Amino acid sequence: MDTKSVSSSIYTGRFAPSPTGPLHMGSLVAAMASYLDAKAHDGLWLLRIEDLDFDRNVKGAAQEILKSLQRCGMKNDGEVSWQSQRQHLYEAAMQQLDTHVYSCACSRKEIADSRLRMGEAASQVYPGTCRNGIAAGKAPRAWRLRLPEIPHEIIQFNDRYCGLQTQDITAEVGDFVLKRADGFWAYQLAVVVDDAAQGITHIVRGADLIDSTARQIFLQKLLGLATPAYLHVPVVLNEYGEKLSKQTGALAFDRGDNDLLREALIPAADFLELKLEGNASSIAAFWDKAIIAWRNKLHVMPI
């Protein structure tokens, strides 16, 4: 399936961090890319705090994230949105999906064991165990989206950075979770609902999320929502070749008293291979130069 992208004269982008700790250099790069793309298009840049994973949220982290972004000169256009305050929207979307959703009693171990028996040790594709009903004596744990089997659901989209992408989500993903066993809403559903509710026309984020895009486009199709334009930038790696993240011990880039221009913003721009003309003497001057550099790099014309 080839998807139809949003066509609008009003560019609306967003940055959507999770409050599981302070922003590190990897998340700064993603924030910078989304901010630059919005401003290069003379568009809007919104902030959304993705705080649905309540077990992992760190007290005060959201406020620190917002403070760091402001210190870096990235000011959002409008009020900050909080996923924890939007759960009624996810429930409404689940009701709209209706027969496309079914309950699942499988644990992660049971799914892995099932794939091992089928000779696919490396795969975590859901084998469809509960598609036709839960086995006697088992209780529902999660809710899954039923994918077409004949023919397979093949999603194709053109990423503005990575080029043409194609994924057979039936074969490569399988029926995926919309509401988890712990009762929390899954990322795939929440992000689709939120982007539509906020009128997001362009999504700029790290390449680690490019694999999620086909699932999100399929959900947009089922819910009758427009598909934004996508751009996935490279992720920052640590010395071991792992994605820089809180799980791999990434440190906060904003320590409160450091020179953010020299120690964070310029290195992030260097990672994105932006060619800044001349020296930036202030954070405001940095953004003026960085926006021009982004336009030149991606051949962006202001709307």
N, C-alpha and C positions, 0 to 999 in steps of 0.2 A: 504494500500500500504506500503510495506516495502522498505525503501530507501537505495540506494547504496552510501556509504560514499566515500570521497576523499581518494585515496591511493597514497601517494607521499613520497619520501624520504626527501623532503624539507619541514619542518614544517614552516608554516607562520601564525602567530597569529596577533591580533590587539587589541587596546583599542580605543574606539570611543566615547569620551565625547561630550556633547552638551555645547556650551558656554553661558549658562544661568546664570552663576555665578561661584564662585571659587569651587574647589574640596573640598568635605567634607569627613569625615571618611568612609561613605558608598561607595563613588566613589573611594577612595583610596584602599579599600578592593578589589573592582572589578579590578582596575588597577593592583594591586599587584598579584592577582590570574592569570590574563592573562600574565603578565610579567614572573612570575615564571614558568608557564607551557611552555612558549616559550623557556626560557633559560634551563629548565630541559630537554627539547628535543634537545638542541643545535640548536634551530631554530631562525627564524627572528621574531621580534616584531615591528609592524607598528603602527603609530598613525594616526587617522582620526578624524577631527573636524566635527561633525554633526551639521552644522549651517544652515539647511534648514528652520527651524522655525524662520523666520526673526523677527516676532513680539516679540519673547521671548529672542532673543540674547542680551547679555549685552556687551556694548562696552568695549574692553580690556580684557574680560574674557578669551578668547582663549589664549592670550599671557600669562596671569597669570597661566592658567592650564599647559601650556607647561613649564613654568618656575618652577612651583611646582614639576612636574614630574622629571625635571632635577635635582632639589635640592635633591630629594629623591633618585637619582642615577639610575632612569629608563630612559635610553637613547634609542631612537627609531632607528631602522635600516633603514635608507633611509629618503626621504623627507616626511614632513607632508602632508596629503591629506585633501582637503577641499570640502565638499559636494556642497557648493555653486558654485564651479567651474566645477561641473560635471553634470549639469542639462541636457546637450545634451545626456548623456548616459541614463538618465531616460526616456527621450522622445523617444529614439531609442527602448528601451525595451517596452514602451507602444505601439509603432507601431508594434513591433514583436508579441505582445499578440493579436492584431487585434480583431477578433470576440469574444474573451474571455472578452472584456471590453465593458461596456455600460455606458451611461450618466445617472445620477440620479438627480432628482429635490427635493428629500426629505430633510427636516430639521431634526435635532435631535429630536425636540419635536414631529414632525409628526411620526417618527419611534417609539418613546416611546408610543405615543397614540395608534398607530396601534397594538403594542404588548399587551397593556392593554385591547383592545377590544377583543383580541384573548385569554385573560385569562392568560397571562404570564407576570405578573407585574414585576418580577425580571429580565426579560430577555431584553438584548439589541441586540439580534440577528436581523439582517436586514431581514424584511419579504418579500423582493423581489418585492416591490411595482412598481418599474420602470423597471423590467426585460424585459418586452415586449413593452416598450415605455413609454415616458413621457406623462402624462395627458395633455389635451388641456389647454392652458393658462398658463402653467408652463414652467420655463426656467431651463436648466441644471445647477446644482450646483457643482457636484462632478462626479468623474469617478470611477466605481466599477468593481471588477473582478467577473465574473460569475462562480459560483461553480457548479460542477455536482450534479444533484438531484437523478438520478437513474443510478447506485447506488450512495450512498453518498460517498464523498471523505473522506476516513479515512487514516490519516497519523500516522505512527509509527516510532519512532527513539529511539536509546539507548543513553541516556545521561550518560556521563562518571562519573557524580557525583550522579545524581538522579535516574539512572536506566532506565528501559523501560518505554517509554511514548507513549500514544495513544490518539489521538483526532479526533473526527468526526467533521471536520470543516464545513461541510454542516449544521449540526444540531446545533453545539455549537457556530459558528461564523456567518455563512451566508456570502453572497457576501460582500467583504470588500473593503474599499476605497484605491485607488491607487493615486489619485490626489484629494486634498481636495477642499472644496467650496471656500476657501480663495485663491486658486491658487497654494498653496504650495504642493510639492510632499510628499506623505505619507511615513512614516518610513518604512513600510513593503517592498515597492518596492525599495526605495533608498538603504536600507541596503543589499538587495540581489544583486543588480547591483554592488554596491561598493565592496562587499566581493569577487565577481567573478572577477571584474576588477583588484583587488589587489592580486589575487591568494591566498586568505585566505583558509588555510586547516583546521584550528582549531579555534573555537570560544569559548572563556571563558568569561562569563559575569554573572550578578546577576540573581538569581532565579525569580525575578519579570518579567523577559523577557522570561521565559520558555513557557508561553502561546502563544507567538508570533512565536515560532519556527515552528510549523506545517504549518502555513500560509507561512512562508518563504520557507520551503521545497517544498510546492506545487508550488510556483512561480518558484523555481529553476527547477522543473520538466517541467513546461510549457515553460521556456526559454532555456531548454537544458543545464542547468548548473550543475556542480558537487555539491554535498552536503557536506559541511564541517562536521567534528566531533564537537559535542557540549558538553559543560560542564557548568553547572549553579551552582554557589556557593550561599550559604545563604546570605540574605541581612541583613544589620545592621538595628536594630530597635531603636526607641527612647523610652523614659520612658513610653509612652502611647501605646506602641506596634505598632506604625506606622513605615513604612519604612522611614529610615533617608533620607531626600531629601531637596532640596531647598524650596519646597512647605511647608514642615513641620518645617521650620526654622533651618535646619542644618547649623552649623557654619563651616567656612573654617578651615581645619586642619593646613594649612601653614600660619602662621601670620608673616612670614618674618624673625623673630629673635628668634624663638623657636627652641628647640632641636628636630629636626624631627625624629632622631633615637629613642629617648626615648618616645616622646609624640605622635608619629604617626606610625612609621614603626613597632616597637615592639608590640604595641596594635593591629595593623591590623593583624600581624602574629598570635598573640594570638587568635584573633577572628576566623581565619582560622584553628585554632588548630594545628599549626605547632610546632613541638618539636625541638627547636634550641639547638644544642650541645654547651655548654659553653656560655660565655658572648661575645657579639659583641662589640668591642671597636671602630668601625667606621662603616659608612654606607657601604663601600665596603665589610668589614668583615661580616656585617649583610646579604648581598645578597649571599655571598658564603655559609653561614650556611643555609639560607632560601631555596636556590635551592636544597640543599641536603635533607632538611626536606620535601620539596614538593615531591621530587622523592620517598622518603620513604613512605609518606602518600598515594600517588596515585599509587605506584609501577611503576613509570615511568622509562623506560630504554632510555638513550640517543640514538638518531638516528645515 
